[in-house]
Amino acid sequence: MLGGEQKARHGLFWLDLLWPKHCYHCQQPGSWLCHDGQQQLTANWHWRSLPIDHKSSLTAIIYCADYHQPLLNKLLKLTKYQRLTIAGRILAINLAEFIQQTIAEQLWFKQSLITAVPLSRQRLNWRGFNQAQLLVETIAKVNNCPTASYWRRQHRPPQAHLNKNARLTNLDQAFSWLKYSAGQNFIIIDDVVTTGTTLTEMANCLKQSGANEIRGLALAH
C-alpha cells in the first residue's frame, strides 16, 4: 500500500496528466503563470485610496491593482465564477508578497488583526471556498500576522449584480460580528472593492463591538 506522501505524489501525477499546467497568460505548458505573465500582473501595482464618507467607521480603504487589467481580471473571474482555486492562489501569493514589500512593517499593519469579507452559507456552498479568506490566510502566512473571523452573514443578492444605488442598501444589517473586540484594530480584506459598501457595513459592526481603527484593504478596484 502507498504511504501518505506517495499517495499525494501519485495523485499529483494523475492530475498533471489529466489537467497539465498551462500559463494563464501565454497558454504555454509547464507553469500556471510564466515570468512574463508574473511581470505583467504586478507591473502597475501601487497603493491607492478610495474616498470614504466622514460618517464611516473606516479609517481608510486602500487597493493596489486595477480591476480592468486583462490578466488580473481573467484570474479574478476564474476564481469567483469558475471556482478555480489555483487562480485565487496566484492572486493571493502575489498580494501577500506585495504587502510584505510595501506596508507589512508599518505600525498600523503590525498592530491589527486581519479578517476576510465573509460569504453567506449559500454562496460558500456554491463556490466551495471564500476567495477573500484565501487572501487572508496567505497574507497571514507570508507576513506572520494574526487573523480573526467571527462573522455571520445573511444571504443577499451579489453586489456585482446590482446598480450603484441598489448596492448602497443591499447589505443593510447583513453582517454580524460575534465577539467583543474593545480597543482592537482591524484590517478587512477583500478581493475587489467597488463602492466600499461591504467594507463600510462590516466596519460598522466592528465599531459596535468596541473596535478602534478599522481599515479596508482590497486587491483591486
LUMGU-888533 format. One line per field, with one value per atom (N, C-alpha, C): chain; atom name; x, y, z. Coordinates in steps of 0.2 Angstrom, whole numbers, plus 5000, padded with zeros to 4 digits. Example, Ala and Ser with C-alpha at 12.3 -4.5 7.8 and 13.67 -1.06 7.14 Angstrom:
2
fiti: c(A / A / A / A / A / A)
nunu: c(N / CA / C / N / CA / C)
xx: c(5066 / 5062 / 5066 / 5064 / 5068 / 5064)
yy: c(4972 / 4978 / 4984 / 4989 / 4995 / 5000)
zz: c(5039 / 5039 / 5039 / 5035 / 5036 / 5039)
***
This chain:
221
fiti: c(A / A / A / A / A / A / A / A / A / A / A / A / A / A / A / A / A / A / A / A / A / A / A / A / A / A / A / A / A / A / A / A / A / A / A / A / A / A / A / A / A / A / A / A / A / A / A / A / A / A / A / A / A / A / A / A / A / A / A / A / A / A / A / A / A / A / A / A / A / A / A / A / A / A / A / A / A / A / A / A / A / A / A / A / A / A / A / A / A / A / A / A / A / A / A / A / A / A / A / A / A / A / A / A / A / A / A / A / A / A / A / A / A / A / A / A / A / A / A / A / A / A / A / A / A / A / A / A / A / A / A / A / A / A / A / A / A / A / A / A / A / A / A / A / A / A / A / A / A / A / A / A / A / A / A / A / A / A / A / A / A / A / A / A / A / A / A / A / A / A / A / A / A / A / A / A / A / A / A / A / A / A / A / A / A / A / A / A / A / A / A / A / A / A / A / A / A / A / A / A / A / A / A / A / A / A / A / A / A / A / A / A / A / A / A / A / A / A / A / A / A / A / A / A / A / A / A / A / A / A / A / A / A / A / A / A / A / A / A / A / A / A / A / A / A / A / A / A / A / A / A / A / A / A / A / A / A / A / A / A / A / A / A / A / A / A / A / A / A / A / A / A / A / A / A / A / A / A / A / A / A / A / A / A / A / A / A / A / A / A / A / A / A / A / A / A / A / A / A / A / A / A / A / A / A / A / A / A / A / A / A / A / A / A / A / A / A / A / A / A / A / A / A / A / A / A / A / A / A / A / A / A / A / A / A / A / A / A / A / A / A / A / A / A / A / A / A / A / A / A / A / A / A / A / A / A / A / A / A / A / A / A / A / A / A / A / A / A / A / A / A / A / A / A / A / A / A / A / A / A / A / A / A / A / A / A / A / A / A / A / A / A / A / A / A / A / A / A / A / A / A / A / A / A / A / A / A / A / A / A / A / A / A / A / A / A / A / A / A / A / A / A / A / A / A / A / A / A / A / A / A / A / A / A / A / A / A / A / A / A / A / A / A / A / A / A / A / A / A / A / A / A / A / A / A / A / A / A / A / A / A / A / A / A / A / A / A / A / A / A / A / A / A / A / A / A / A / A / A / A / A / A / A / A / A / A / A / A / A / A / A / A / A / A / A / A / A / A / A / A / A / A / A / A / A / A / A / A / A / A / A / A / A / A / A / A / A / A / A / A / A / A / A / A / A / A / A / A / A / A / A / A / A / A / A / A / A / A / A / A / A / A / A / A / A / A / A / A / A / A / A / A / A / A / A / A / A / A / A / A / A / A / A / A / A / A / A / A / A / A / A / A / A / A / A / A / A / A / A / A / A / A / A / A / A / A / A / A / A / A / A / A / A / A / A / A / A / A / A / A / A / A / A / A / A / A / A / A / A / A / A / A / A / A / A / A / A / A / A / A / A / A / A / A / A / A / A / A / A / A / A / A / A / A / A / A / A / A / A / A / A / A / A / A / A / A / A / A / A / A / A / A / A / A / A / A / A / A / A / A / A / A / A)
nunu: c(N / CA / C / N / CA / C / N / CA / C / N / CA / C / N / CA / C / N / CA / C / N / CA / C / N / CA / C / N / CA / C / N / CA / C / N / CA / C / N / CA / C / N / CA / C / N / CA / C / N / CA / C / N / CA / C / N / CA / C / N / CA / C / N / CA / C / N / CA / C / N / CA / C / N / CA / C / N / CA / C / N / CA / C / N / CA / C / N / CA / C / N / CA / C / N / CA / C / N / CA / C / N / CA / C / N / CA / C / N / CA / C / N / CA / C / N / CA / C / N / CA / C / N / CA / C / N / CA / C / N / CA / C / N / CA / C / N / CA / C / N / CA / C / N / CA / C / N / CA / C / N / CA / C / N / CA / C / N / CA / C / N / CA / C / N / CA / C / N / CA / C / N / CA / C / N / CA / C / N / CA / C / N / CA / C / N / CA / C / N / CA / C / N / CA / C / N / CA / C / N / CA / C / N / CA / C / N / CA / C / N / CA / C / N / CA / C / N / CA / C / N / CA / C / N / CA / C / N / CA / C / N / CA / C / N / CA / C / N / CA / C / N / CA / C / N / CA / C / N / CA / C / N / CA / C / N / CA / C / N / CA / C / N / CA / C / N / CA / C / N / CA / C / N / CA / C / N / CA / C / N / CA / C / N / CA / C / N / CA / C / N / CA / C / N / CA / C / N / CA / C / N / CA / C / N / CA / C / N / CA / C / N / CA / C / N / CA / C / N / CA / C / N / CA / C / N / CA / C / N / CA / C / N / CA / C / N / CA / C / N / CA / C / N / CA / C / N / CA / C / N / CA / C / N / CA / C / N / CA / C / N / CA / C / N / CA / C / N / CA / C / N / CA / C / N / CA / C / N / CA / C / N / CA / C / N / CA / C / N / CA / C / N / CA / C / N / CA / C / N / CA / C / N / CA / C / N / CA / C / N / CA / C / N / CA / C / N / CA / C / N / CA / C / N / CA / C / N / CA / C / N / CA / C / N / CA / C / N / CA / C / N / CA / C / N / CA / C / N / CA / C / N / CA / C / N / CA / C / N / CA / C / N / CA / C / N / CA / C / N / CA / C / N / CA / C / N / CA / C / N / CA / C / N / CA / C / N / CA / C / N / CA / C / N / CA / C / N / CA / C / N / CA / C / N / CA / C / N / CA / C / N / CA / C / N / CA / C / N / CA / C / N / CA / C / N / CA / C / N / CA / C / N / CA / C / N / CA / C / N / CA / C / N / CA / C / N / CA / C / N / CA / C / N / CA / C / N / CA / C / N / CA / C / N / CA / C / N / CA / C / N / CA / C / N / CA / C / N / CA / C / N / CA / C / N / CA / C / N / CA / C / N / CA / C / N / CA / C / N / CA / C / N / CA / C / N / CA / C / N / CA / C / N / CA / C / N / CA / C / N / CA / C / N / CA / C / N / CA / C / N / CA / C / N / CA / C / N / CA / C / N / CA / C / N / CA / C / N / CA / C / N / CA / C / N / CA / C / N / CA / C / N / CA / C / N / CA / C / N / CA / C / N / CA / C / N / CA / C / N / CA / C / N / CA / C / N / CA / C / N / CA / C / N / CA / C / N / CA / C / N / CA / C / N / CA / C / N / CA / C / N / CA / C / N / CA / C / N / CA / C / N / CA / C / N / CA / C / N / CA / C / N / CA / C / N / CA / C / N / CA / C / N / CA / C / N / CA / C / N / CA / C / N / CA / C / N / CA / C / N / CA / C / N / CA / C / N / CA / C / N / CA / C)
xx: c(5004 / 5000 / 5004 / 5002 / 5006 / 5005 / 5011 / 5010 / 5007 / 5006 / 5003 / 5007 / 5013 / 5017 / 5017 / 5017 / 5017 / 5010 / 5005 / 4998 / 4997 / 5000 / 5000 / 5003 / 5009 / 5013 / 5010 / 5007 / 5003 / 4997 / 4993 / 4988 / 4990 / 4995 / 4998 / 5000 / 5003 / 5005 / 4999 / 4993 / 4987 / 4984 / 4984 / 4981 / 4985 / 4992 / 4996 / 4994 / 4993 / 4991 / 4984 / 4980 / 4973 / 4972 / 4975 / 4975 / 4982 / 4986 / 4993 / 4993 / 4998 / 4999 / 5000 / 4996 / 4997 / 4997 / 5000 / 5001 / 4994 / 4991 / 4985 / 4987 / 4993 / 4995 / 4996 / 5001 / 5003 / 5001 / 4997 / 4995 / 5000 / 5006 / 5012 / 5012 / 5013 / 5013 / 5019 / 5018 / 5024 / 5023 / 5019 / 5018 / 5011 / 5008 / 5002 / 5003 / 5009 / 5010 / 5017 / 5019 / 5026 / 5029 / 5035 / 5039 / 5036 / 5034 / 5032 / 5025 / 5021 / 5014 / 5015 / 5019 / 5020 / 5022 / 5026 / 5028 / 5023 / 5018 / 5013 / 5007 / 5006 / 5001 / 5002 / 5009 / 5010 / 5013 / 5014 / 5018 / 5016 / 5009 / 5007 / 5003 / 5005 / 5003 / 5006 / 5002 / 5004 / 4998 / 4999 / 4993 / 4990 / 4983 / 4979 / 4973 / 4970 / 4964 / 4958 / 4953 / 4946 / 4943 / 4939 / 4936 / 4931 / 4931 / 4926 / 4922 / 4916 / 4911 / 4914 / 4913 / 4915 / 4911 / 4906 / 4902 / 4904 / 4908 / 4910 / 4914 / 4914 / 4918 / 4925 / 4926 / 4933 / 4938 / 4944 / 4949 / 4952 / 4952 / 4954 / 4952 / 4952 / 4951 / 4957 / 4961 / 4966 / 4966 / 4969 / 4969 / 4975 / 4977 / 4984 / 4983 / 4978 / 4978 / 4971 / 4972 / 4966 / 4962 / 4956 / 4952 / 4951 / 4952 / 4952 / 4958 / 4963 / 4969 / 4968 / 4969 / 4966 / 4968 / 4975 / 4976 / 4974 / 4974 / 4971 / 4963 / 4960 / 4953 / 4951 / 4955 / 4954 / 4955 / 4960 / 4961 / 4956 / 4953 / 4948 / 4941 / 4940 / 4934 / 4935 / 4940 / 4941 / 4940 / 4943 / 4942 / 4935 / 4931 / 4925 / 4919 / 4920 / 4914 / 4915 / 4921 / 4923 / 4926 / 4926 / 4928 / 4935 / 4940 / 4946 / 4951 / 4952 / 4956 / 4963 / 4966 / 4973 / 4974 / 4969 / 4969 / 4969 / 4964 / 4964 / 4971 / 4974 / 4980 / 4986 / 4986 / 4991 / 4990 / 4983 / 4982 / 4984 / 4983 / 4984 / 4991 / 4995 / 5003 / 5006 / 5003 / 5006 / 5004 / 4998 / 4996 / 5000 / 5000 / 5004 / 5011 / 5014 / 5021 / 5022 / 5017 / 5017 / 5016 / 5012 / 5011 / 5017 / 5021 / 5027 / 5032 / 5032 / 5037 / 5036 / 5029 / 5027 / 5024 / 5020 / 5017 / 5017 / 5020 / 5019 / 5023 / 5028 / 5031 / 5028 / 5023 / 5020 / 5017 / 5017 / 5014 / 5007 / 5003 / 4996 / 4994 / 4998 / 4998 / 5000 / 5005 / 5008 / 5003 / 4999 / 4995 / 4988 / 4987 / 4980 / 4979 / 4972 / 4970 / 4967 / 4969 / 4966 / 4960 / 4955 / 4949 / 4946 / 4943 / 4941 / 4933 / 4931 / 4924 / 4921 / 4916 / 4913 / 4908 / 4907 / 4902 / 4896 / 4890 / 4884 / 4885 / 4881 / 4882 / 4880 / 4875 / 4873 / 4878 / 4882 / 4887 / 4893 / 4895 / 4900 / 4899 / 4893 / 4892 / 4892 / 4890 / 4891 / 4898 / 4902 / 4909 / 4913 / 4912 / 4916 / 4922 / 4923 / 4929 / 4927 / 4930 / 4929 / 4936 / 4936 / 4942 / 4945 / 4941 / 4944 / 4947 / 4945 / 4948 / 4955 / 4955 / 4961 / 4966 / 4964 / 4969 / 4971 / 4967 / 4969 / 4974 / 4972 / 4977 / 4984 / 4984 / 4991 / 4994 / 4991 / 4994 / 4997 / 4993 / 4995 / 5001 / 5001 / 5007 / 5013 / 5013 / 5019 / 5021 / 5016 / 5018 / 5018 / 5016 / 5016 / 5012 / 5006 / 5001 / 4995 / 4992 / 4986 / 4979 / 4975 / 4969 / 4963 / 4957 / 4951 / 4945 / 4940 / 4934 / 4928 / 4924 / 4919 / 4912 / 4912 / 4907 / 4901 / 4895 / 4889 / 4886 / 4885 / 4882 / 4876 / 4871 / 4864 / 4865 / 4861 / 4862 / 4858 / 4861 / 4859 / 4861 / 4858 / 4860 / 4867 / 4871 / 4878 / 4879 / 4883 / 4884 / 4885 / 4889 / 4891 / 4885 / 4880 / 4874 / 4869 / 4871 / 4867 / 4869 / 4865 / 4867 / 4870 / 4873 / 4876 / 4871 / 4865 / 4860 / 4858 / 4857 / 4855 / 4860 / 4866 / 4872 / 4872 / 4870 / 4871 / 4866 / 4861 / 4856 / 4856 / 4858 / 4858 / 4861 / 4866 / 4869 / 4867 / 4862 / 4860 / 4858 / 4862 / 4861 / 4863 / 4867 / 4868 / 4874 / 4878 / 4884 / 4883 / 4885 / 4885 / 4892 / 4895 / 4902 / 4900 / 4903 / 4900 / 4905 / 4909 / 4914 / 4915 / 4916 / 4918 / 4925 / 4926 / 4933 / 4936 / 4935 / 4937 / 4944 / 4945 / 4952 / 4956 / 4953 / 4957 / 4957 / 4962 / 4962 / 4961 / 4958 / 4956 / 4958 / 4960 / 4960 / 4956 / 4951 / 4946 / 4949 / 4949 / 4952 / 4947 / 4947 / 4943 / 4946 / 4944 / 4947 / 4946 / 4940 / 4938 / 4934 / 4935 / 4931 / 4928 / 4922 / 4919 / 4916 / 4911 / 4908 / 4911 / 4913 / 4915 / 4910 / 4904 / 4898 / 4899 / 4902 / 4903 / 4908 / 4913 / 4918 / 4915 / 4911 / 4908 / 4903 / 4899 / 4894 / 4898 / 4903 / 4907 / 4911 / 4913 / 4917 / 4912 / 4906 / 4901 / 4900 / 4899 / 4899 / 4904 / 4910 / 4916 / 4917 / 4914 / 4914 / 4910 / 4904 / 4899 / 4901 / 4906 / 4909 / 4915 / 4916 / 4922 / 4928 / 4928 / 4935 / 4937 / 4944 / 4947 / 4947 / 4953 / 4954 / 4953 / 4949 / 4947 / 4949 / 4952 / 4954 / 4952 / 4950 / 4949 / 4954 / 4956 / 4961 / 4959 / 4959 / 4957 / 4963 / 4962 / 4967 / 4966 / 4959 / 4958 / 4952 / 4952 / 4946 / 4945)
yy: c(4994 / 5000 / 5006 / 5012 / 5018 / 5022 / 5025 / 5029 / 5036 / 5040 / 5047 / 5051 / 5052 / 5056 / 5053 / 5046 / 5043 / 5043 / 5043 / 5044 / 5051 / 5056 / 5063 / 5064 / 5061 / 5062 / 5058 / 5052 / 5048 / 5052 / 5056 / 5060 / 5065 / 5069 / 5074 / 5072 / 5066 / 5063 / 5063 / 5060 / 5059 / 5066 / 5070 / 5077 / 5081 / 5080 / 5083 / 5080 / 5074 / 5070 / 5073 / 5073 / 5075 / 5082 / 5086 / 5093 / 5096 / 5096 / 5099 / 5106 / 5108 / 5115 / 5119 / 5125 / 5129 / 5136 / 5141 / 5148 / 5151 / 5155 / 5159 / 5165 / 5167 / 5172 / 5170 / 5166 / 5164 / 5157 / 5153 / 5147 / 5141 / 5143 / 5138 / 5133 / 5127 / 5122 / 5123 / 5120 / 5120 / 5124 / 5129 / 5133 / 5136 / 5138 / 5142 / 5149 / 5152 / 5159 / 5159 / 5161 / 5162 / 5168 / 5169 / 5175 / 5181 / 5181 / 5187 / 5189 / 5184 / 5185 / 5187 / 5185 / 5187 / 5195 / 5197 / 5204 / 5208 / 5206 / 5209 / 5210 / 5205 / 5205 / 5211 / 5211 / 5216 / 5223 / 5224 / 5229 / 5236 / 5237 / 5244 / 5244 / 5239 / 5239 / 5244 / 5248 / 5253 / 5255 / 5257 / 5258 / 5265 / 5264 / 5270 / 5270 / 5275 / 5275 / 5277 / 5275 / 5277 / 5282 / 5287 / 5292 / 5288 / 5290 / 5287 / 5293 / 5291 / 5296 / 5298 / 5304 / 5306 / 5303 / 5300 / 5296 / 5289 / 5286 / 5279 / 5278 / 5271 / 5269 / 5267 / 5267 / 5266 / 5272 / 5270 / 5275 / 5276 / 5271 / 5271 / 5265 / 5266 / 5260 / 5261 / 5255 / 5255 / 5249 / 5250 / 5245 / 5246 / 5240 / 5241 / 5240 / 5237 / 5235 / 5237 / 5238 / 5240 / 5234 / 5233 / 5228 / 5226 / 5231 / 5231 / 5228 / 5228 / 5225 / 5218 / 5216 / 5210 / 5204 / 5203 / 5196 / 5196 / 5201 / 5202 / 5200 / 5203 / 5202 / 5195 / 5192 / 5185 / 5180 / 5182 / 5177 / 5178 / 5184 / 5186 / 5182 / 5182 / 5179 / 5171 / 5169 / 5162 / 5159 / 5164 / 5162 / 5162 / 5168 / 5169 / 5166 / 5165 / 5162 / 5155 / 5154 / 5147 / 5142 / 5146 / 5142 / 5138 / 5142 / 5139 / 5141 / 5137 / 5139 / 5141 / 5138 / 5139 / 5147 / 5149 / 5156 / 5161 / 5159 / 5163 / 5163 / 5157 / 5156 / 5160 / 5161 / 5165 / 5172 / 5175 / 5182 / 5182 / 5177 / 5178 / 5179 / 5174 / 5175 / 5181 / 5184 / 5190 / 5196 / 5196 / 5201 / 5201 / 5195 / 5194 / 5196 / 5195 / 5197 / 5204 / 5207 / 5214 / 5218 / 5216 / 5218 / 5218 / 5212 / 5211 / 5217 / 5218 / 5223 / 5230 / 5232 / 5239 / 5241 / 5237 / 5240 / 5236 / 5230 / 5225 / 5227 / 5232 / 5234 / 5241 / 5243 / 5249 / 5248 / 5252 / 5251 / 5249 / 5253 / 5251 / 5244 / 5242 / 5235 / 5230 / 5231 / 5226 / 5226 / 5231 / 5231 / 5230 / 5226 / 5225 / 5217 / 5215 / 5209 / 5209 / 5204 / 5204 / 5199 / 5201 / 5197 / 5198 / 5193 / 5192 / 5194 / 5197 / 5198 / 5191 / 5189 / 5183 / 5182 / 5175 / 5174 / 5171 / 5172 / 5168 / 5161 / 5157 / 5150 / 5147 / 5150 / 5148 / 5150 / 5155 / 5157 / 5153 / 5151 / 5147 / 5140 / 5138 / 5131 / 5130 / 5136 / 5136 / 5136 / 5141 / 5142 / 5136 / 5134 / 5129 / 5132 / 5138 / 5142 / 5149 / 5153 / 5160 / 5163 / 5167 / 5169 / 5175 / 5178 / 5183 / 5180 / 5174 / 5171 / 5168 / 5166 / 5163 / 5169 / 5175 / 5180 / 5181 / 5181 / 5182 / 5177 / 5171 / 5165 / 5166 / 5168 / 5168 / 5175 / 5180 / 5186 / 5185 / 5181 / 5180 / 5175 / 5170 / 5166 / 5169 / 5173 / 5177 / 5182 / 5186 / 5191 / 5190 / 5184 / 5182 / 5187 / 5187 / 5192 / 5188 / 5190 / 5187 / 5188 / 5183 / 5184 / 5183 / 5185 / 5184 / 5183 / 5179 / 5178 / 5175 / 5180 / 5179 / 5182 / 5181 / 5184 / 5179 / 5182 / 5179 / 5184 / 5181 / 5185 / 5182 / 5186 / 5184 / 5184 / 5180 / 5179 / 5185 / 5189 / 5194 / 5193 / 5196 / 5196 / 5199 / 5196 / 5198 / 5205 / 5209 / 5216 / 5217 / 5213 / 5214 / 5214 / 5211 / 5211 / 5217 / 5221 / 5227 / 5234 / 5238 / 5245 / 5249 / 5255 / 5258 / 5260 / 5262 / 5264 / 5258 / 5252 / 5246 / 5243 / 5244 / 5242 / 5245 / 5251 / 5255 / 5253 / 5249 / 5247 / 5240 / 5236 / 5229 / 5225 / 5228 / 5225 / 5227 / 5231 / 5234 / 5228 / 5228 / 5223 / 5216 / 5215 / 5209 / 5205 / 5209 / 5207 / 5207 / 5202 / 5202 / 5200 / 5203 / 5202 / 5199 / 5193 / 5189 / 5189 / 5194 / 5194 / 5201 / 5202 / 5209 / 5210 / 5216 / 5217 / 5224 / 5226 / 5233 / 5234 / 5240 / 5243 / 5240 / 5234 / 5231 / 5234 / 5234 / 5237 / 5231 / 5233 / 5228 / 5230 / 5225 / 5227 / 5221 / 5224 / 5220 / 5219 / 5212 / 5211 / 5208 / 5211 / 5208 / 5208 / 5204 / 5204 / 5210 / 5213 / 5218 / 5223 / 5230 / 5235 / 5239 / 5241 / 5245 / 5251 / 5251 / 5257 / 5258 / 5252 / 5252 / 5250 / 5249 / 5247 / 5241 / 5236 / 5230 / 5231 / 5235 / 5236 / 5241 / 5246 / 5250 / 5247 / 5242 / 5239 / 5234 / 5231 / 5227 / 5231 / 5237 / 5241 / 5244 / 5245 / 5247 / 5242 / 5236 / 5230 / 5230 / 5230 / 5230 / 5236 / 5242 / 5248 / 5247 / 5244 / 5242 / 5237 / 5233 / 5228 / 5231 / 5238 / 5241 / 5242 / 5240 / 5240 / 5248 / 5248 / 5255 / 5257 / 5257 / 5259 / 5253 / 5254 / 5249 / 5251 / 5247 / 5249 / 5244 / 5246 / 5241 / 5240 / 5234 / 5233 / 5228 / 5230 / 5226 / 5225 / 5220 / 5218 / 5223 / 5224 / 5228 / 5233 / 5238 / 5242 / 5244)
zz: c(5000 / 5000 / 5000 / 4997 / 4997 / 5003 / 5005 / 5011 / 5009 / 5014 / 5013 / 5008 / 5008 / 5004 / 4997 / 4996 / 4990 / 4986 / 4991 / 4988 / 4985 / 4989 / 4986 / 4980 / 4979 / 4973 / 4967 / 4969 / 4964 / 4961 / 4966 / 4964 / 4960 / 4962 / 4958 / 4951 / 4950 / 4944 / 4939 / 4942 / 4938 / 4936 / 4941 / 4940 / 4934 / 4934 / 4929 / 4922 / 4922 / 4916 / 4913 / 4918 / 4916 / 4915 / 4918 / 4918 / 4919 / 4914 / 4914 / 4915 / 4919 / 4920 / 4913 / 4913 / 4907 / 4910 / 4907 / 4909 / 4907 / 4912 / 4911 / 4907 / 4906 / 4902 / 4895 / 4894 / 4887 / 4884 / 4889 / 4887 / 4886 / 4887 / 4886 / 4892 / 4891 / 4897 / 4901 / 4907 / 4912 / 4919 / 4918 / 4924 / 4924 / 4930 / 4929 / 4927 / 4929 / 4927 / 4925 / 4919 / 4917 / 4919 / 4918 / 4921 / 4918 / 4911 / 4908 / 4911 / 4912 / 4915 / 4922 / 4926 / 4933 / 4932 / 4928 / 4927 / 4925 / 4921 / 4918 / 4924 / 4927 / 4933 / 4938 / 4940 / 4945 / 4943 / 4937 / 4934 / 4937 / 4937 / 4939 / 4946 / 4950 / 4957 / 4961 / 4964 / 4970 / 4974 / 4980 / 4984 / 4983 / 4982 / 4981 / 4986 / 4987 / 4992 / 4989 / 4991 / 4989 / 4994 / 4992 / 4997 / 5001 / 5007 / 5012 / 5015 / 5017 / 5020 / 5027 / 5029 / 5035 / 5041 / 5039 / 5044 / 5045 / 5040 / 5040 / 5046 / 5048 / 5054 / 5051 / 5045 / 5042 / 5042 / 5044 / 5044 / 5037 / 5032 / 5026 / 5022 / 5015 / 5011 / 5005 / 5005 / 5000 / 4996 / 4990 / 4985 / 4981 / 4977 / 4974 / 4966 / 4964 / 4957 / 4953 / 4947 / 4943 / 4940 / 4942 / 4941 / 4933 / 4929 / 4922 / 4918 / 4922 / 4919 / 4917 / 4910 / 4907 / 4911 / 4913 / 4916 / 4923 / 4927 / 4933 / 4933 / 4928 / 4928 / 4926 / 4922 / 4920 / 4926 / 4930 / 4936 / 4941 / 4942 / 4947 / 4944 / 4938 / 4936 / 4936 / 4934 / 4935 / 4942 / 4947 / 4954 / 4956 / 4955 / 4958 / 4954 / 4947 / 4943 / 4941 / 4940 / 4938 / 4943 / 4949 / 4955 / 4955 / 4952 / 4951 / 4957 / 4962 / 4967 / 4965 / 4960 / 4958 / 4956 / 4952 / 4950 / 4957 / 4961 / 4968 / 4971 / 4971 / 4975 / 4972 / 4965 / 4962 / 4964 / 4964 / 4966 / 4974 / 4978 / 4985 / 4986 / 4983 / 4985 / 4982 / 4977 / 4974 / 4978 / 4981 / 4985 / 4992 / 4995 / 5001 / 5000 / 4995 / 4994 / 4993 / 4989 / 4988 / 4995 / 4999 / 5006 / 5010 / 5009 / 5013 / 5011 / 5004 / 5001 / 5003 / 5004 / 5004 / 5011 / 5014 / 5020 / 5026 / 5026 / 5031 / 5038 / 5037 / 5043 / 5046 / 5043 / 5045 / 5052 / 5056 / 5063 / 5063 / 5059 / 5059 / 5056 / 5052 / 5049 / 5055 / 5058 / 5063 / 5069 / 5070 / 5076 / 5075 / 5069 / 5068 / 5067 / 5068 / 5066 / 5059 / 5054 / 5048 / 5048 / 5044 / 5043 / 5036 / 5034 / 5027 / 5027 / 5021 / 5020 / 5019 / 5023 / 5023 / 5017 / 5016 / 5011 / 5015 / 5012 / 5015 / 5014 / 5018 / 5018 / 5011 / 5008 / 5001 / 4996 / 4996 / 4991 / 4993 / 4999 / 5000 / 4998 / 4999 / 4996 / 4989 / 4985 / 4978 / 4976 / 4979 / 4976 / 4979 / 4985 / 4988 / 4992 / 4992 / 4996 / 4996 / 5000 / 5001 / 4998 / 4992 / 4989 / 4994 / 4998 / 5002 / 5008 / 5011 / 5016 / 5013 / 5007 / 5004 / 5004 / 5003 / 5003 / 5010 / 5015 / 5022 / 5024 / 5023 / 5025 / 5022 / 5016 / 5013 / 5015 / 5016 / 5019 / 5026 / 5030 / 5037 / 5037 / 5032 / 5032 / 5030 / 5025 / 5022 / 5027 / 5030 / 5034 / 5042 / 5044 / 5051 / 5055 / 5053 / 5057 / 5059 / 5064 / 5067 / 5063 / 5063 / 5060 / 5064 / 5062 / 5066 / 5062 / 5064 / 5059 / 5064 / 5066 / 5070 / 5066 / 5060 / 5056 / 5055 / 5055 / 5052 / 5047 / 5041 / 5035 / 5032 / 5032 / 5029 / 5021 / 5018 / 5011 / 5008 / 5003 / 4999 / 4992 / 4987 / 4980 / 4980 / 4975 / 4975 / 4973 / 4976 / 4974 / 4967 / 4964 / 4957 / 4952 / 4954 / 4950 / 4951 / 4955 / 4957 / 4954 / 4953 / 4951 / 4957 / 4956 / 4962 / 4968 / 4966 / 4971 / 4975 / 4972 / 4975 / 4979 / 4977 / 4982 / 4988 / 4988 / 4995 / 5000 / 4998 / 5003 / 5004 / 4999 / 4999 / 5005 / 5008 / 5013 / 5020 / 5021 / 5027 / 5032 / 5038 / 5043 / 5040 / 5035 / 5033 / 5037 / 5040 / 5044 / 5051 / 5055 / 5062 / 5064 / 5069 / 5072 / 5079 / 5080 / 5086 / 5092 / 5092 / 5098 / 5100 / 5107 / 5109 / 5108 / 5105 / 5102 / 5104 / 5111 / 5113 / 5112 / 5109 / 5108 / 5102 / 5099 / 5094 / 5087 / 5083 / 5077 / 5072 / 5066 / 5061 / 5054 / 5050 / 5043 / 5039 / 5036 / 5032 / 5025 / 5023 / 5017 / 5012 / 5006 / 5000 / 4994 / 4989 / 4983 / 4978 / 4978 / 4974 / 4978 / 4978 / 4981 / 4975 / 4976 / 4971 / 4974 / 4977 / 4981 / 4988 / 4991 / 4998 / 5003 / 5000 / 5004 / 5009 / 5006 / 5010 / 5016 / 5014 / 5019 / 5025 / 5023 / 5027 / 5032 / 5029 / 5034 / 5039 / 5036 / 5041 / 5046 / 5044 / 5049 / 5054 / 5052 / 5057 / 5063 / 5060 / 5065 / 5070 / 5067 / 5072 / 5077 / 5074 / 5079 / 5084 / 5083 / 5088 / 5093 / 5091 / 5096 / 5100 / 5099 / 5103 / 5099 / 5093 / 5089 / 5088 / 5088 / 5087 / 5080 / 5077 / 5070 / 5065 / 5060 / 5055 / 5048 / 5045 / 5038 / 5033 / 5027 / 5022 / 5017 / 5015 / 5010 / 5005 / 4999 / 4993 / 4988 / 4984 / 4979 / 4973 / 4971 / 4965 / 4966 / 4962 / 4962 / 4954)
***
